[in-house]
Amino acid sequence: MYSKKVDITMSTVSLLLYSAKKYLVPGLVSECVQVLEKSMTVDTVCEVLQQCILFEEEALKKKALKCIYFTAAVVFSTEGFMRLSHDALETVADLETLACTERYLYESCIKWARHQLLQSGTENPSDREVRDMLGSVLYKIRFPTMTSKEFAELTAHSQILIGDEKHDVYVYMATREKLESLTFMTANRCMSNANTVRRFTDCSSMKDCGYMHAIDVQATVGMWLTGVGLYGGEHGSTHGVALLVLKGRETVSKTRRTIKSDGSKTPVIFGLARPVYIIANNRYTVCVYMRGPKTWSGDGGVCSCKLSGEGSYIAFFNSEYRDNSSNSNSGQIPELYCVSNTVPVPRN
Protein backbone atom coordinates (compact mmCIF):
# COMPACT_ATOMS: atom_id res chain seq x y z
CA MET A 1 0.00 0.00 0.00
CA TYR A 2 2.82 2.39 0.86
CA SER A 3 4.58 1.90 -2.50
CA LYS A 4 1.35 2.38 -4.42
CA LYS A 5 0.70 5.62 -2.57
CA VAL A 6 4.18 6.89 -3.42
CA ASP A 7 3.67 6.01 -7.12
CA ILE A 8 0.38 7.93 -7.23
CA THR A 9 2.04 10.93 -5.59
CA MET A 10 4.91 10.87 -8.08
CA SER A 11 2.54 10.57 -11.03
CA THR A 12 0.36 13.42 -9.78
CA VAL A 13 3.33 15.69 -9.10
CA SER A 14 4.73 14.93 -12.55
CA LEU A 15 1.50 16.00 -14.22
CA LEU A 16 1.25 19.14 -12.10
CA LEU A 17 4.88 20.02 -12.74
CA TYR A 18 4.38 19.58 -16.48
CA SER A 19 1.37 21.91 -16.43
CA ALA A 20 3.13 24.44 -14.21
CA LYS A 21 6.12 24.54 -16.58
CA LYS A 22 3.92 24.74 -19.66
CA TYR A 23 1.76 27.59 -18.39
CA LEU A 24 4.61 29.39 -16.58
CA VAL A 25 3.30 29.16 -13.01
CA PRO A 26 6.51 29.49 -10.93
CA GLY A 27 4.75 29.17 -7.57
CA LEU A 28 3.29 25.79 -8.50
CA VAL A 29 6.64 24.68 -9.94
CA SER A 30 8.28 25.47 -6.59
CA GLU A 31 5.59 23.56 -4.68
CA CYS A 32 5.98 20.49 -6.89
CA VAL A 33 9.76 20.51 -6.50
CA GLN A 34 9.39 20.71 -2.72
CA VAL A 35 7.06 17.69 -2.75
CA LEU A 36 9.57 15.73 -4.83
CA GLU A 37 12.38 16.61 -2.44
CA LYS A 38 10.38 15.63 0.65
CA SER A 39 9.43 12.30 -0.93
CA MET A 40 13.06 11.42 -1.75
CA THR A 41 14.16 8.13 -0.13
CA VAL A 42 16.39 5.32 -1.34
CA ASP A 43 13.27 3.73 -2.86
CA THR A 44 12.09 6.85 -4.68
CA VAL A 45 15.32 8.74 -5.47
CA CYS A 46 15.61 7.22 -8.95
CA GLU A 47 12.10 8.39 -9.81
CA VAL A 48 12.93 11.84 -8.43
CA LEU A 49 16.08 11.92 -10.58
CA GLN A 50 14.01 10.94 -13.60
CA GLN A 51 11.63 13.85 -13.01
CA CYS A 52 14.52 16.27 -12.49
CA ILE A 53 16.07 15.32 -15.80
CA LEU A 54 12.73 15.48 -17.59
CA PHE A 55 11.86 18.94 -16.23
CA GLU A 56 15.42 20.31 -16.05
CA GLU A 57 15.38 20.94 -12.29
CA GLU A 58 19.13 21.14 -11.75
CA ALA A 59 19.19 22.00 -8.02
CA LEU A 60 17.05 19.01 -7.03
CA LYS A 61 18.90 16.82 -9.53
CA LYS A 62 22.16 17.51 -7.67
CA LYS A 63 20.54 16.50 -4.37
CA ALA A 64 19.16 13.30 -5.92
CA LEU A 65 22.58 12.39 -7.32
CA LYS A 66 24.20 13.03 -3.92
CA CYS A 67 21.70 10.67 -2.34
CA ILE A 68 22.40 8.06 -5.05
CA TYR A 69 26.19 8.16 -4.82
CA PHE A 70 25.99 8.02 -1.05
CA THR A 71 23.61 5.03 -0.96
CA ALA A 72 24.55 3.43 -4.30
CA ALA A 73 24.87 -0.14 -3.03
CA VAL A 74 21.29 0.03 -1.74
CA VAL A 75 19.73 2.16 -4.50
CA PHE A 76 20.98 -0.18 -7.23
CA SER A 77 18.90 -2.99 -5.71
CA THR A 78 15.60 -1.06 -5.88
CA GLU A 79 12.82 -1.35 -8.45
CA GLY A 80 13.21 2.35 -9.17
CA PHE A 81 16.74 1.77 -10.45
CA MET A 82 15.46 -0.85 -12.89
CA ARG A 83 12.95 1.70 -14.25
CA LEU A 84 15.54 4.41 -14.96
CA SER A 85 15.72 5.73 -18.51
CA HIS A 86 18.92 5.19 -20.45
CA ASP A 87 19.87 8.86 -20.07
CA ALA A 88 19.30 8.76 -16.30
CA LEU A 89 21.34 5.55 -15.96
CA GLU A 90 24.18 7.16 -17.91
CA THR A 91 24.05 10.16 -15.58
CA VAL A 92 24.44 7.84 -12.58
CA ALA A 93 27.23 5.80 -14.20
CA ASP A 94 29.08 9.03 -14.95
CA LEU A 95 29.30 10.09 -11.29
CA GLU A 96 32.78 10.69 -9.89
CA THR A 97 31.75 9.39 -6.44
CA LEU A 98 29.89 6.14 -5.78
CA ALA A 99 29.75 4.28 -2.48
CA CYS A 100 30.11 0.89 -4.17
CA THR A 101 32.68 -1.04 -6.17
CA GLU A 102 33.06 -0.67 -9.93
CA ARG A 103 32.17 -4.33 -10.26
CA TYR A 104 28.88 -3.80 -8.45
CA LEU A 105 28.06 -0.84 -10.71
CA TYR A 106 28.74 -2.96 -13.81
CA GLU A 107 26.68 -5.90 -12.55
CA SER A 108 23.83 -3.54 -11.66
CA CYS A 109 23.90 -2.02 -15.16
CA ILE A 110 23.77 -5.52 -16.67
CA LYS A 111 20.70 -6.30 -14.55
CA TRP A 112 19.14 -3.03 -15.72
CA ALA A 113 19.77 -3.93 -19.37
CA ARG A 114 18.33 -7.43 -18.99
CA HIS A 115 15.28 -5.99 -17.23
CA GLN A 116 14.72 -3.50 -20.06
CA LEU A 117 14.99 -6.26 -22.65
CA LEU A 118 12.60 -8.48 -20.70
CA GLN A 119 10.08 -5.63 -20.54
CA SER A 120 10.29 -5.34 -24.33
CA GLY A 121 9.63 -9.06 -24.79
CA THR A 122 13.16 -10.52 -24.99
CA GLU A 123 13.27 -13.25 -22.34
CA ASN A 124 16.78 -14.65 -22.90
CA PRO A 125 18.83 -11.82 -24.38
CA SER A 126 22.23 -12.48 -25.92
CA ASP A 127 25.35 -10.67 -24.77
CA ARG A 128 25.18 -8.65 -27.97
CA GLU A 129 21.64 -7.51 -27.17
CA VAL A 130 22.70 -6.56 -23.62
CA ARG A 131 25.63 -4.58 -25.06
CA ASP A 132 23.34 -2.77 -27.52
CA MET A 133 20.88 -1.94 -24.72
CA LEU A 134 23.67 -0.48 -22.56
CA GLY A 135 25.03 1.55 -25.46
CA SER A 136 27.09 4.52 -24.24
CA VAL A 137 26.56 3.48 -20.59
CA LEU A 138 29.07 0.68 -21.13
CA TYR A 139 31.85 3.22 -21.66
CA LYS A 140 31.12 4.86 -18.31
CA ILE A 141 32.23 1.67 -16.53
CA ARG A 142 35.84 2.03 -15.38
CA PHE A 143 37.06 -1.50 -16.09
CA PRO A 144 40.76 -0.55 -15.80
CA THR A 145 40.22 0.27 -12.10
CA MET A 146 39.11 -3.29 -11.31
CA THR A 147 41.52 -5.99 -10.21
CA SER A 148 42.65 -8.34 -12.96
CA LYS A 149 40.84 -11.19 -11.16
CA GLU A 150 37.56 -9.24 -11.09
CA PHE A 151 37.87 -8.30 -14.74
CA ALA A 152 38.62 -11.89 -15.76
CA GLU A 153 35.65 -13.23 -13.80
CA LEU A 154 33.33 -10.72 -15.44
CA THR A 155 34.53 -11.01 -19.02
CA ALA A 156 36.12 -14.45 -19.58
CA HIS A 157 32.83 -16.08 -20.53
CA SER A 158 31.00 -12.96 -21.72
CA GLN A 159 30.83 -11.29 -25.12
CA ILE A 160 29.51 -7.98 -23.80
CA LEU A 161 33.00 -6.52 -24.29
CA ILE A 162 34.64 -7.28 -27.65
CA GLY A 163 38.10 -8.79 -27.90
CA ASP A 164 39.92 -5.55 -28.67
CA GLU A 165 38.36 -3.84 -25.63
CA LYS A 166 39.42 -6.69 -23.34
CA HIS A 167 42.93 -6.58 -24.80
CA ASP A 168 43.31 -2.85 -24.17
CA VAL A 169 42.14 -3.20 -20.56
CA TYR A 170 44.54 -6.09 -19.89
CA VAL A 171 47.45 -4.11 -21.36
CA TYR A 172 46.66 -1.23 -19.02
CA MET A 173 46.38 -3.54 -16.01
CA ALA A 174 49.71 -5.17 -16.76
CA THR A 175 51.77 -2.16 -17.87
CA ARG A 176 49.73 0.95 -17.03
CA GLU A 177 50.05 1.91 -20.70
CA LYS A 178 46.95 3.68 -22.03
CA LEU A 179 46.67 2.61 -25.63
CA GLU A 180 45.04 5.14 -27.95
CA SER A 181 42.23 2.66 -28.56
CA LEU A 182 41.43 2.28 -24.82
CA THR A 183 37.86 3.54 -24.47
CA PHE A 184 37.42 3.29 -20.70
CA MET A 185 38.43 5.76 -17.99
CA THR A 186 41.37 4.74 -15.81
CA ALA A 187 40.84 7.06 -12.82
CA ASN A 188 39.34 5.54 -9.67
CA ARG A 189 36.06 6.90 -8.42
CA CYS A 190 35.95 8.37 -4.93
CA MET A 191 34.33 5.55 -3.00
CA SER A 192 36.87 4.60 -0.32
CA ASN A 193 34.53 5.66 2.51
CA ALA A 194 32.03 2.88 1.80
CA ASN A 195 31.97 -0.03 4.25
CA THR A 196 30.25 -3.39 4.27
CA VAL A 197 30.48 -4.57 7.89
CA ARG A 198 30.21 -8.36 8.22
CA ARG A 199 29.32 -9.67 11.68
CA PHE A 200 29.63 -13.43 11.24
CA THR A 201 32.32 -15.87 10.13
CA ASP A 202 29.87 -18.69 9.27
CA CYS A 203 26.25 -19.34 8.30
CA SER A 204 24.83 -22.84 8.71
CA SER A 205 21.82 -23.07 11.03
CA MET A 206 18.19 -22.02 10.49
CA LYS A 207 15.90 -19.84 12.63
CA ASP A 208 12.16 -19.34 12.83
CA CYS A 209 10.65 -15.99 11.95
CA GLY A 210 8.22 -14.13 14.17
CA TYR A 211 10.83 -12.91 16.65
CA MET A 212 12.56 -9.57 17.17
CA HIS A 213 16.15 -9.66 15.95
CA ALA A 214 18.14 -6.84 17.54
CA ILE A 215 21.76 -5.81 17.96
CA ASP A 216 23.35 -2.76 19.56
CA VAL A 217 26.09 -0.97 17.62
CA GLN A 218 28.59 1.74 18.56
CA ALA A 219 31.24 3.30 16.32
CA THR A 220 34.37 5.29 17.12
CA VAL A 221 33.62 7.69 14.25
CA GLY A 222 30.51 9.40 12.97
CA MET A 223 28.98 7.62 10.01
CA TRP A 224 25.81 7.18 7.97
CA LEU A 225 24.00 3.84 8.24
CA THR A 226 22.38 3.20 4.84
CA GLY A 227 21.05 -0.33 5.27
CA VAL A 228 21.58 -3.87 6.52
CA GLY A 229 21.97 -7.32 5.04
CA LEU A 230 19.40 -9.97 5.96
CA TYR A 231 19.42 -13.73 5.48
CA GLY A 232 16.69 -15.25 3.36
CA GLY A 233 15.25 -18.75 3.46
CA GLU A 234 16.82 -22.10 2.59
CA HIS A 235 14.76 -22.09 -0.60
CA GLY A 236 13.56 -19.19 -2.72
CA SER A 237 11.21 -17.30 -0.40
CA THR A 238 9.52 -14.01 0.44
CA HIS A 239 9.62 -12.26 3.82
CA GLY A 240 7.88 -9.21 5.18
CA VAL A 241 10.37 -7.04 7.06
CA ALA A 242 10.01 -4.16 9.52
CA LEU A 243 13.28 -2.47 10.50
CA LEU A 244 13.77 0.08 13.27
CA VAL A 245 16.85 2.03 14.29
CA LEU A 246 16.69 3.30 17.86
CA LYS A 247 18.82 5.74 19.82
CA GLY A 248 17.96 4.94 23.39
CA ARG A 249 14.15 4.85 23.42
CA GLU A 250 13.80 7.14 20.41
CA THR A 251 12.98 5.68 16.99
CA VAL A 252 15.20 7.47 14.45
CA SER A 253 14.33 5.32 11.43
CA LYS A 254 11.51 3.01 10.44
CA THR A 255 11.33 1.01 7.21
CA ARG A 256 8.86 -1.65 6.06
CA ARG A 257 9.42 -3.68 2.93
CA THR A 258 9.15 -7.17 1.43
CA ILE A 259 12.34 -8.99 0.43
CA LYS A 260 12.83 -11.97 -1.87
CA SER A 261 15.68 -14.45 -1.54
CA ASP A 262 16.98 -17.24 -3.80
CA GLY A 263 17.88 -19.84 -1.18
CA SER A 264 21.56 -18.93 -1.00
CA LYS A 265 23.38 -17.74 2.12
CA THR A 266 24.21 -14.40 0.51
CA PRO A 267 22.56 -11.59 2.54
CA VAL A 268 19.76 -9.66 0.85
CA ILE A 269 20.34 -5.89 0.82
CA PHE A 270 17.68 -4.06 2.85
CA GLY A 271 18.07 -0.30 2.55
CA LEU A 272 16.81 2.24 5.06
CA ALA A 273 14.16 4.54 3.63
CA ARG A 274 16.41 7.39 4.79
CA PRO A 275 20.03 6.97 5.92
CA VAL A 276 20.60 7.47 9.66
CA TYR A 277 23.51 9.47 11.01
CA ILE A 278 25.30 7.49 13.73
CA ILE A 279 27.02 9.82 16.21
CA ALA A 280 30.48 8.67 17.30
CA ASN A 281 30.66 6.83 20.64
CA ASN A 282 26.85 6.68 20.97
CA ARG A 283 25.01 3.37 21.12
CA TYR A 284 22.23 2.60 18.65
CA THR A 285 19.95 -0.42 18.27
CA VAL A 286 19.05 -2.06 14.97
CA CYS A 287 15.82 -4.07 15.29
CA VAL A 288 14.40 -6.34 12.60
CA TYR A 289 11.11 -8.23 12.64
CA MET A 290 10.56 -10.77 9.83
CA ARG A 291 7.45 -12.69 8.73
CA GLY A 292 7.76 -15.81 6.61
CA PRO A 293 9.53 -19.20 6.51
CA LYS A 294 12.70 -20.06 8.40
CA THR A 295 15.83 -18.14 7.46
CA TRP A 296 19.53 -18.85 7.52
CA SER A 297 21.30 -17.80 10.71
CA GLY A 298 24.85 -16.55 11.18
CA ASP A 299 27.38 -18.00 13.62
CA GLY A 300 30.81 -17.02 14.90
CA GLY A 301 29.97 -13.41 15.59
CA VAL A 302 32.79 -10.87 15.96
CA CYS A 303 32.94 -8.24 18.70
CA SER A 304 34.05 -5.43 16.40
CA CYS A 305 35.02 -4.62 12.81
CA LYS A 306 37.50 -2.13 11.39
CA LEU A 307 36.10 0.62 9.19
CA SER A 308 37.91 2.61 6.51
CA GLY A 309 40.06 5.22 8.24
CA GLU A 310 42.76 4.86 10.86
CA GLY A 311 41.44 3.96 14.29
CA SER A 312 37.86 3.57 13.05
CA TYR A 313 35.88 0.66 14.46
CA ILE A 314 32.32 -0.44 15.01
CA ALA A 315 31.47 -2.71 17.97
CA PHE A 316 28.47 -4.99 18.57
CA PHE A 317 26.60 -5.71 21.82
CA ASN A 318 23.60 -7.75 22.91
CA SER A 319 20.39 -5.73 22.88
CA GLU A 320 17.62 -5.64 25.47
CA TYR A 321 15.08 -5.67 22.61
CA ARG A 322 15.97 -9.11 21.27
CA ASP A 323 13.68 -12.13 21.73
CA ASN A 324 16.53 -14.60 22.26
CA SER A 325 16.72 -14.89 18.45
CA SER A 326 19.80 -12.79 17.63
CA ASN A 327 22.76 -11.62 19.65
CA SER A 328 26.35 -10.52 19.14
CA ASN A 329 27.39 -14.15 18.45
CA SER A 330 24.66 -15.51 16.17
CA GLY A 331 21.37 -14.87 14.40
CA GLN A 332 20.21 -12.30 11.85
CA ILE A 333 21.50 -8.92 10.59
CA PRO A 334 24.75 -10.38 9.18
CA GLU A 335 25.80 -7.14 7.46
CA LEU A 336 25.59 -3.38 7.97
CA TYR A 337 26.19 -0.87 5.16
CA CYS A 338 27.65 2.45 6.18
CA VAL A 339 29.61 5.44 4.89
CA SER A 340 31.83 7.70 6.97
CA ASN A 341 30.73 11.28 7.60
CA THR A 342 33.34 12.69 5.20
CA VAL A 343 30.98 11.99 2.29
CA PRO A 344 28.69 15.03 1.66
CA VAL A 345 25.00 14.05 1.65
CA PRO A 346 21.77 15.98 1.99
CA ARG A 347 20.51 15.98 5.58
CA ASN A 348 16.84 15.18 6.24
QUIBEL-V980630 format. One record per run of one state. SS is the DSSP state (a for helix, b for strand, c for the rest). FROM is the first residue (numbers start at 1). LEN is the number of residues. If there is no record, write none. Layout:
BEGIN
ss=SS from=FROM len=LEN
ss=SS from=FROM len=LEN
END
This chain:
BEGIN
ss=c from=1 len=1
ss=a from=2 len=21
ss=c from=23 len=3
ss=a from=26 len=13
ss=c from=39 len=6
ss=a from=45 len=11
ss=c from=56 len=2
ss=a from=58 len=13
ss=c from=71 len=1
ss=a from=72 len=4
ss=c from=76 len=3
ss=a from=79 len=4
ss=c from=83 len=3
ss=a from=86 len=8
ss=c from=94 len=3
ss=b from=97 len=1
ss=c from=98 len=4
ss=a from=102 len=18
ss=c from=120 len=7
ss=a from=127 len=14
ss=c from=141 len=2
ss=a from=143 len=3
ss=c from=146 len=2
ss=a from=148 len=8
ss=c from=156 len=7
ss=a from=163 len=13
ss=c from=176 len=14
ss=b from=190 len=1
ss=c from=191 len=3
ss=b from=194 len=5
ss=c from=199 len=1
ss=b from=200 len=8
ss=c from=208 len=4
ss=b from=212 len=8
ss=c from=220 len=3
ss=b from=223 len=8
ss=c from=231 len=2
ss=b from=233 len=1
ss=c from=234 len=2
ss=b from=236 len=12
ss=c from=248 len=2
ss=b from=250 len=13
ss=c from=263 len=5
ss=b from=268 len=11
ss=c from=279 len=4
ss=b from=283 len=9
ss=c from=292 len=3
ss=b from=295 len=7
ss=c from=302 len=2
ss=b from=304 len=3
ss=c from=307 len=6
ss=b from=313 len=6
ss=c from=319 len=12
ss=b from=331 len=1
ss=c from=332 len=3
ss=b from=335 len=6
ss=c from=341 len=8
END
